[in-house]
Amino acid sequence: MRFVPDRDALTVAVIGFGYVGSCVAATLAEREVDVIGIDTDARLIEQLGARECRFSEHGLPEMLFAGMDSGHLRVSTDMAKVREADVVLITVGTPVRDDGSLADGQLRDAALELSNHLRPGQLVVLKSTVPPGTTRSLFGPLLETGGLVAGRDFGLAFSPERLAEGTALKELRSFPMVTSGLTPDCVASVGELWRRTLDVPVLAMDTLEEAEIVKLASNWWIDLNIAMGNELAKLCGLYGADVLDVIKATNSIPKGTGNVNILLPSVGVGGSCLTKDPWMVWRTADEHDTRIQTAAAGRQVNAGMPYYSASLIFHELAKLGKDPSTSTVAVLGLAFKNDTGDLRATPTRGVIETLVANGTTVRLHDPLTDQEAAADVFGMELESSVDDAVRGADCIAVLALHHDFLDIDFAALPVAEPCLLFDGRAYYTKDKIAELQAAGYIYRGIGRGDTAAVARPQRRIGQEKSEGTGYREAS
Ligand SMILES: NC(=O)c1ccc[n+]([C@@H]2O[C@H](COP(=O)([O-])OP(=O)(O)OC[C@H]3O[C@@H](n4cnc5c(N)ncnc54)[C@H](O)[C@@H]3O)[C@@H](O)[C@H]2O)c1
C-alpha cells in the first residue's frame, strides 16, 4: 500500500515549527503544497500570526509570510489538524542530556499526541536527528498506542534533515533527501513525497537505522574535520605558518571520491547540531560497549577552542605590555557563525566568560543579535555601535564576521594604541592584514602568526585545556 495519494494536491502537516520545521514548511508552501504547521509553543504561533519570525535565516520570513498570505501555509497549536494531512513530518527538538543520551521528551510528547489523531493511510516521516534504532523502537511503538499499526495502517519513515543554518533554503531545494522506511512501501512513499514536492534526488537506504546513521555521520565528520583544522592551526602557530595557506595547499590533492578537505579553524563550533550529534554517536555506541573515540575527540578539541582563543588574546596583550586584568576587549560578532544572530551554543560565550573571569573589561557589539538574547546568554548589554564598543579598547576581537563588518574603517576607530586585532572567524586576506598593520594594529588569527607562547606549556597527550598559561578558564 502506498501512503501518498495519487491526486496532485498534497497536504503536509509539520509538527515542531521551530527553525527546521519552518524552513521545510516555507519551502513546501512555496511549491504550492498545502502545509499545516503545528507547534505547542503558543507564543510562536501568535508571533507568526502577527507576521513576526523569530528565526534568523536569510529569506525565511518573506517565504513564510508569502505562504501564509497565499493560503498554502497555516499554523496552529491544535494537533487535531493533522487529520487533514496526507503526510505528517516531525521536526521537534532532539537535544541530548549531559551524558549524551537523547532527551526524548519532545519526541515522546509529539508521538503520543499524534497517535490520538492518526488516521489510516497517512505517512508519518520523522525528520529530527535521533540515535540509531529510535524510529523503529521508540517512535513507531509510541505512534501505535493509538491503535493503528505502523507499516500496515499508516506509513512510517525516517528522512533526516541535513540543512545548515545560513544556507538552509537553498539546500532544501537542492540537497538529495536520504530516505528509509519500516517497509518497502514506506520507503517508496517517502521517496515519492520528496520527488513530487521538492523535486530533489532521493537516496533510499535499506533500513531505518542506516538513514539515522547517515545523518549522524555527516555531523560527526564535520565536527571532527573542523577539530583537525583547529589542531592544525595550533601546529601552524608554533612555526609562524599561515594555516589558511597550509589548508589550501593540503586540500589540492584528490583522495577518495573528492579532494582532501580539511575545514577551517575558528574560535570554536556552535549551533544546536554539531555540538550534540557527535555525543549522540558516542553515547549510542557506548550503550553497546563500543568506544567511538573520534566523536568524543572532535568534541573535546572544538569545545576547547574558546579557551584557546582567550589564551591567545591574553598572550598577545602581554606581548604588548598590557595586563589582561586592566585591558579592554571589544568583541564584534557574537553568533556561532558569520552572518547570523543565532547564539545557540555559541563558542563566543566561552571566550567572553574566560576574558571576564580574568578581570578583562569586555564590550559586545553584534548588529544581528538583540539585547534580550545577548542579556540571556552573556549577562551583558550590547553596545549599539562599533565605535561605542571599541572606544579605548586594547583589543578588537572579531569573533563572527557579519556582512556589516566588511566596511569597517579600522584606521578611523577610536582604539588604544597599540591595539590587537584578534581574528576568530574573519579569515582576513593577507592584503587586509597588511592594511590593518599599516593602520597600527597587531594582527593575530587562529593559526595565523606566532602562537608558540600559548602552545608551549606542558600538557598530557589528549589534554585539551591550556594548563600552565596562568589564566583561569571560566567555570
Ligand atoms: N537547527 C539546525 O540547523 C538543524 C539542522 C538539521 C537538523 N536539525 C534537527 O532538526 C530537529 C529540530 O531542530 P530545530 O533546530 O528546528 O529545533 P527547534 O528547537 O528550533 O524547534 C523544535 C520545535 O518543536 C516544538 N515542539 C516541541 N515539542 C512539541 C510537540 N510535542 N508538539 C509540537 N511541537 C513541539 C518546539 O516548540 C519548537 O518550536 C532536531 O532534531 C535537530 O537536531 C537541526
The ligand as an ORCA input file, in Angstrom:
! r2SCAN-3c Opt
* xyz 0 1
  N      18.983     23.693     13.607
  C      19.568     23.104     12.587
  O      20.387     23.715     11.891
  C      19.238     21.658     12.238
  C      19.681     21.143     11.020
  C      19.358     19.834     10.693
  C      18.626     19.041     11.585
  N      18.245     19.564     12.774
  C      17.452     18.699     13.667
  O      16.085     19.052     13.459
  C      15.345     18.930     14.688
  C      14.674     20.261     15.024
  O      15.690     21.220     15.223
  P      15.345     22.777     15.352
  O      16.639     23.485     15.311
  O      14.285     23.144     14.397
  O      14.741     22.810     16.841
  P      13.834     23.963     17.476
  O      14.043     23.860     18.931
  O      14.075     25.248     16.771
  O      12.341     23.512     17.105
  C      11.643     22.480     17.735
  C      10.186     22.913     17.835
  O       9.398     21.796     18.226
  C       8.366     22.306     19.070
  N       7.798     21.202     19.855
  C       8.342     20.588     20.931
  N       7.534     19.604     21.359
  C       6.463     19.609     20.539
  C       5.283     18.818     20.468
  N       5.053     17.829     21.332
  N       4.389     19.088     19.509
  C       4.602     20.092     18.622
  N       5.698     20.877     18.645
  C       6.622     20.625     19.586
  C       9.058     23.349     19.901
  O       8.137     24.236     20.495
  C       9.945     24.011     18.855
  O       9.305     25.118     18.255
  C      16.352     18.458     15.722
  O      16.312     17.059     15.771
  C      17.689     18.910     15.162
  O      18.759     18.121     15.616
  C      18.506     20.857     13.116
*
